[in-house]
Amino acid sequence: MKHFFSSLLLLTFLPGCGENTSNTTIPTDSGTLKESEMMDTCECKVLDTDTTGMHYLNDKPYTGTCINYYPETQTKYIEKSILNGKIHGKVTYYSKKGDVLIEEVYEAGNKKRSGNVDVLTCQCSELEKQETHYPAVPYRYLLDDIPYTGTCEEYYPDSDQLYMRVSYKKGVLDGHTIYYNKDGSTLLIERYENGELVRTIH
């Protein structure tokens, strides 16, 4: 019984960096995730951070997840994904109740987009059109240099009336593209799958 309570007490404390590893996923330089058998998790305060935003552990660029807690609690306040010393992937802020307040996306230390990262919406003019050299899918669309997943919207000039809403997945058209009349009624619906038009509804 004494051994049980000792083990339980140890579990209530977060290990220092390098002591807690698990089989999980980490973001790669391309913005995708890969499996890692040695994912490290620790408190952010044990990491050294220089003026460029690089994070170090024992003078080496850190890879893993670091967590900050609300003062004098074990309630998580912020969780950061770090790859080769730079914030890369999600940074999540939590309320004292554990609810997600804000999620931000970083790539190699640069913030890309705030908000709900699973359902992004932007203006269509923000997307960068890039040639792919693949005949089936000749173009892909990027937001902040990352293949875009979400919807983009375009409005009639000098109006708050939506003209077009387009769905993308991993940089290609996927889902519905909807065109609207100036009175707000639907003009045309196109359905795409992996960049290819599969159906048109007038």
C-alpha positions as MATLAB code, in Angstrom:
seq = 'MKHFFSSLLLLTFLPGCGENTSNTTIPTDSGTLKESEMMDTCECKVLDTDTTGMHYLNDKPYTGTCINYYPETQTKYIEKSILNGKIHGKVTYYSKKGDVLIEEVYEAGNKKRSGNVDVLTCQCSELEKQETHYPAVPYRYLLDDIPYTGTCEEYYPDSDQLYMRVSYKKGVLDGHTIYYNKDGSTLLIERYENGELVRTIH';
ca = [
       0.000    0.000    0.000;
       2.877    2.360    0.849;
       4.421    1.638   -2.563;
       1.065    2.403   -4.263;
       0.772    5.840   -2.633;
       4.389    6.653   -3.453;
       3.750    5.814   -7.117;
       0.568    7.881   -7.121;
       2.437   10.860   -5.666;
       5.100   10.650   -8.380;
       2.453   10.733  -11.092;
       1.157   14.100   -9.886;
       4.350   15.871  -10.911;
       5.365   16.562  -14.503;
       8.855   15.210  -15.186;
      11.602   17.526  -16.358;
      12.537   17.673  -20.025;
      14.090   14.495  -21.287;
      12.360   12.370  -18.642;
       8.901   11.966  -20.157;
       8.711   10.300  -23.541;
       5.808    8.702  -25.336;
       4.854    7.347  -28.739;
       3.071   10.273  -30.369;
       3.242   12.620  -33.345;
       5.329   15.719  -33.944;
       5.224   18.284  -36.751;
       7.894   18.089  -39.455;
       9.529   20.870  -41.454;
       6.899   20.455  -44.181;
       4.081   21.139  -41.716;
       2.902   17.518  -41.608;
       3.057   15.192  -38.629;
       5.252   12.175  -38.165;
       5.349    9.413  -35.590;
       7.948    9.736  -32.864;
       8.850    7.122  -30.305;
      10.718    9.690  -28.216;
       8.372   12.661  -27.832;
       9.511   14.785  -24.903;
       7.173   16.815  -22.661;
       8.202   19.265  -19.959;
       7.497   22.646  -18.400;
       8.437   25.581  -20.613;
      10.288   27.297  -17.761;
      13.086   24.710  -17.844;
      13.912   25.613  -21.455;
      16.335   28.387  -22.377;
      15.043   30.789  -25.039;
      17.258   33.216  -26.955;
      16.333   36.544  -28.568;
      15.428   34.839  -31.861;
      12.846   32.600  -30.147;
      14.936   29.417  -30.294;
      14.281   26.993  -27.430;
      17.162   24.995  -25.948;
      17.599   22.193  -23.463;
      21.157   21.614  -22.254;
      22.423   23.920  -25.027;
      20.756   21.788  -27.737;
      17.700   22.833  -29.848;
      14.662   21.266  -28.191;
      12.082   19.048  -29.885;
       8.911   18.139  -28.033;
       6.030   19.776  -26.171;
       6.362   22.306  -23.375;
       3.602   23.339  -20.994;
       3.024   26.342  -18.742;
       0.646   26.134  -15.777;
      -1.471   28.680  -13.963;
       0.464   29.845  -10.849;
       0.454   27.378   -7.955;
      -1.788   24.907   -9.824;
      -1.497   21.867  -12.074;
      -3.965   23.517  -14.496;
      -2.506   23.861  -17.967;
      -2.371   27.426  -19.332;
      -0.389   27.059  -22.559;
       0.922   24.131  -24.587;
       3.531   24.580  -27.336;
       4.835   22.208  -30.007;
       8.522   22.718  -30.712;
      10.651   21.235  -33.500;
      14.424   21.683  -33.648;
      14.212   24.618  -31.252;
      11.461   26.520  -33.056;
       7.743   26.657  -32.306;
       6.179   24.482  -35.008;
       2.598   23.219  -35.089;
      -0.064   24.198  -32.568;
       0.183   26.589  -29.641;
      -2.922   26.223  -27.479;
      -4.100   28.515  -24.662;
      -6.484   27.155  -22.005;
      -8.873   28.683  -19.489;
      -8.680   27.712  -15.816;
     -11.571   25.330  -16.498;
      -9.554   23.562  -19.211;
     -11.443   24.999  -22.176;
      -9.468   25.967  -25.282;
      -9.306   29.763  -25.520;
      -7.106   30.240  -28.593;
      -5.238   27.987  -30.986;
      -2.416   29.312  -33.145;
      -0.462   27.590  -35.903;
       3.281   28.080  -36.311;
       5.753   26.934  -38.922;
       9.463   27.095  -38.070;
       8.868   29.826  -35.499;
       6.527   31.969  -37.612;
       2.858   32.335  -36.687;
       0.646   31.368  -39.580;
      -2.987   31.617  -38.570;
      -5.008   32.105  -35.365;
      -8.425   30.769  -34.432;
      -9.986   27.357  -34.830;
      -7.304   25.629  -36.863;
      -9.633   22.813  -37.902;
     -12.113   25.123  -39.684;
     -10.301   28.020  -41.297;
     -11.976   30.743  -43.359;
     -10.116   33.394  -45.333;
     -10.591   35.729  -48.264;
      -9.955   34.018  -51.595;
      -7.497   36.785  -52.495;
      -5.272   35.643  -49.595;
      -4.608   32.283  -51.238;
      -1.547   31.776  -53.390;
      -2.106   29.708  -56.549;
       0.810   27.372  -57.291;
       1.415   25.076  -60.269;
       1.849   21.397  -59.399;
       2.951   19.930  -62.792;
       0.392   17.131  -62.290;
      -2.164   16.978  -65.147;
      -4.995   15.700  -62.921;
      -4.507   18.498  -60.375;
      -2.619   21.326  -62.127;
      -2.829   23.802  -59.234;
      -2.821   23.840  -55.468;
      -3.614   26.757  -53.180;
      -1.498   27.882  -50.242;
      -2.131   30.110  -47.260;
       1.024   31.353  -45.524;
       3.032   28.860  -47.634;
       0.998   25.897  -46.306;
      -1.429   23.870  -48.488;
      -4.799   25.241  -47.432;
      -7.595   23.296  -45.756;
     -10.769   25.288  -45.122;
     -13.005   27.674  -47.037;
     -12.384   30.971  -48.760;
     -14.961   33.650  -49.501;
     -15.298   36.424  -52.049;
     -17.826   39.272  -52.005;
     -19.425   41.490  -54.629;
     -17.507   44.808  -54.993;
     -18.489   47.435  -52.417;
     -20.978   45.016  -50.875;
     -21.312   42.643  -47.928;
     -23.132   40.153  -50.171;
     -21.225   36.917  -50.621;
     -20.384   36.081  -54.238;
     -18.506   32.802  -53.842;
     -17.555   30.282  -51.138;
     -14.920   27.658  -52.010;
     -13.825   24.564  -50.047;
     -10.247   23.233  -50.076;
      -8.501   20.242  -48.597;
      -4.702   20.051  -48.466;
      -4.414   22.753  -51.087;
      -6.839   21.450  -53.709;
     -10.522   22.011  -54.395;
     -12.504   19.511  -52.363;
     -16.150   19.846  -51.391;
     -18.599   22.470  -52.615;
     -17.934   25.690  -54.477;
     -21.056   27.845  -54.239;
     -21.806   30.964  -56.324;
     -24.459   33.458  -55.189;
     -26.600   36.081  -56.914;
     -26.604   39.651  -55.628;
     -29.890   38.976  -53.830;
     -28.226   36.147  -51.867;
     -29.894   33.275  -53.714;
     -27.761   30.400  -54.948;
     -26.641   30.712  -58.563;
     -24.537   27.572  -59.028;
     -23.042   24.755  -56.947;
     -20.023   22.722  -58.021;
     -18.745   19.676  -56.170;
     -15.048   18.785  -56.289;
     -13.183   15.717  -55.107;
      -9.412   15.940  -54.816;
      -9.291   18.840  -57.273;
     -11.594   17.359  -59.898;
     -15.089   18.627  -60.711;
     -17.518   15.722  -60.213;
     -20.914   17.428  -60.275;
     -22.589   20.731  -61.150;
     -25.953   21.821  -59.779;
     -27.741   24.785  -61.403;
];
